C-alpha cells in the first residue's frame, strides 16, 4: 500500500470531514472509497465527471494559479 499527501483548502477539508461524519466513517476512508469508485468507473464516466469538476471549479482554479 502507498501513502500520498493531498493539499486541500480549509473549506474543502471541512466539507470532506462533514461528509465523512454523515457516513460515520473516517475522512481518510471516505477519500479512499471515493478514489476507488472513481478508478473503477468506465473511462467515459470518468471523463464526464472530470469535465464536470473542472467546469464547476474553473474560477477557483484560475484564482489559485
C-alpha positions, 0 to 999 in steps of 0.5 A: 500500500502507498501513502500520498499527501493531498493539499486541500483548502480549509473549506474543502477539508471541512466539507470532506470531514462533514461528509465523512461524519454523515457516513460515520466513517473516517475522512481518510476512508471516505477519500479512499472509497471515493478514489476507488469508485472513481478508478473503477468507473468506465473511462467515459464516466470518468471523463464526464465527471472530470469535465464536470469538476473542472467546469464547476471549479474553473474560477477557483482554479484560475484564482489559485494559479 
